Amino acid sequence: MRSLFGLVGQEPFLFNESINYNIKYTEYNATKDEIRQAAIYSNAINFIEKDEGFAVEDGDEKEKVGFERSVGVKGSKLSGGQKQRLAIARAVLKKPNAFLFDEATSALDSKSEKVVMDALSRLSQGKTTISIAHRMGAIEDCDVIFVIGGKKVLEKGGFHELLDKQGVFWKLNQEE
């Protein structure tokens, strides 16, 4: 069942390995070109190829660059947005039937959230996508939104349709 889904979670799991390794994790036979295309698709290519925003640890000698650069323990050399973009690239490379975004932007600042949301939006086109989110902006483009409370669906509909009802969804939107 797992092979059907591409998962982008709130805190992606990254190994203390290269960017290349972390993207192709579970897709070991991926070519360099496929990995690079996944990085482009996920808006990760600029920070990878230009080494933008990498934390440099004391004592690093001749640190590798680009796709061979280490992400550090649990991605410690990356920002939250960079980690998410690697998780998106990993999901893209998997070529799943459907995507599951579980709070994929909740831990990001507004600038990183926009870059990640652009990648998620592009990724969602033409695919079945399930998005779990508390931030209203993360679900604005969804076809159907289910508002869940307790163990049941309280409301369902499109973003603007639910706002117009001025029910539970509307109240949640006011609190944000």
N, C-alpha and C positions, 0 to 999 in steps of 0.2 A: 504494500500500500504506500509505503514511504517513497518509492520510486516515482509515483505519480505526481508528487508535490514538490515544488521549489519553496523552501521556507526561508523567510527573512524575519528573524526574531528581534526582540528588543535589544538584547545584548548578544551579538554574534560570538560564537566560540571560535577563537583563533589560536593556532599553534605557534610556538616560538620557532618559527620557520620563515621561509621566504614568502613574499607576496604571491609568487608563482605557485608555491605549494598550497597556500591557503585558498587560492581561487580554484585550483584543480582538485582539491580534496573531494573524494568520491568519484571523480572523473579522471582517473589516472592516465588514460590514453589520450587525453586532450592535447591537441597540437599547440605550439606557441602562438600560431595565428588565431586559433579559436579562443585561447586565453586572452590574447590582446583584444580581440573583438568583443569579448564579454566585458573587459575593462572599459572599452569605449562606450558600450551600451549602458553601463552602470554609472557613467560620469566619473570613473576612477582614474582614467588614463593620465590626466594632467598631474595629479599628485604622485602617481607612480613614476612616470617618465621624467618629471622635473624634480622629483624628490622634495616636493613642497610640504612644509609643515611637519617633517619628521623630527621626533625628539632624538637627540644624539646623546648617548650615554658616555660618561667619562671613561676613558680607556679604550674606546673603539678605535682600532687602527685599520685604516684602509677599508672602511665600511663599504659593503657592496651597494650598488645602486640599482634603480629601476625595479624590474620584476624579481631580481635576486636579493633585494634588500630584506633584511629580517624585520618582522613586525614587532618583535619583542614578546615577552611573556604576556599572554592573554591580549596581545595587540597593544602593549603599553607604549609603543613608539608612534601610535596613531591616535588621531582625534576620534570622537564618537562618529562623526560623519564619514570619515575615512573607513572605519570598521564596517559601517553599514553598507558602504559602496562595495567593499570586498565581498560582503555577504550577498549582495545583489548580483555581483559578477558570478559568484559561485552558483547561485540559483539559475542565472541565465545559461551558464555552461551546461547545466544538467538537462536543459530542454524538457521541462516537465509538462504534463497536461494541464496543470493548474498551479496557481501560486497561493501561498498562505503568508500574509503579512501580519505578524503578531506584534503590535505596538512598535512597528519598525521605525517610527520617528519620535517616540516619546522622550528619549534621552538627549535629543539634539537641540542646539541653539537654533534660532530662526533662520540664519543664513544656511547652515548645514541642512536644516529641514527642507528648505526650498530645493536644494540640489538633489537630495535624496528623493523627495516627492516627484521631481521631474523624472528621475530614473524609474521610480515605481510606476508612474503613470505610463511611460513609454512601454515598460515591461508588461503592463496589464492589457494593452491593446490587443484585442482578438483572443484573449485567454480568459478562462474562468479564474476569478480572483476572489479570495476571501480575506477581508481586512478586519482585524480586530483593533479597535482604536478608542481612545478616550478624547483625543483632540478632534474637534469637529472638522478642521481643515483637512485632515487625513482621509475623510470619507465623503467629502463634498461631491466628488465625481462618480460615486458608486451608483449603479442602477437601482439597487434595492438595499435599503438599510433596515436592519432588525434591531430594535431597541429591546434589550434583554434586562429583566429585573427578576431577581430570585431565580426561579427555574422555569420562567415562561417568557414568551415574546409579548411585550407590552404594546409595541407599535411596529408597523412596517410600512415602507414606502420610499419614495425618492426624497432627496435632501430638502428641496423647497416645499414639496408636498407635506412633509412632516413639520416643517417650520410653520406653514400656514395653519395646521391643525391646532397649534399652540398647546400641545400636550406635553408629555414627558420629554420628548426630544427637544422641543422648544425650550423647556425649562433648563435642560442640560446645556443648551447652547447659550442661554443667558448667563449661566454660571461661569462660562469660560471667559 
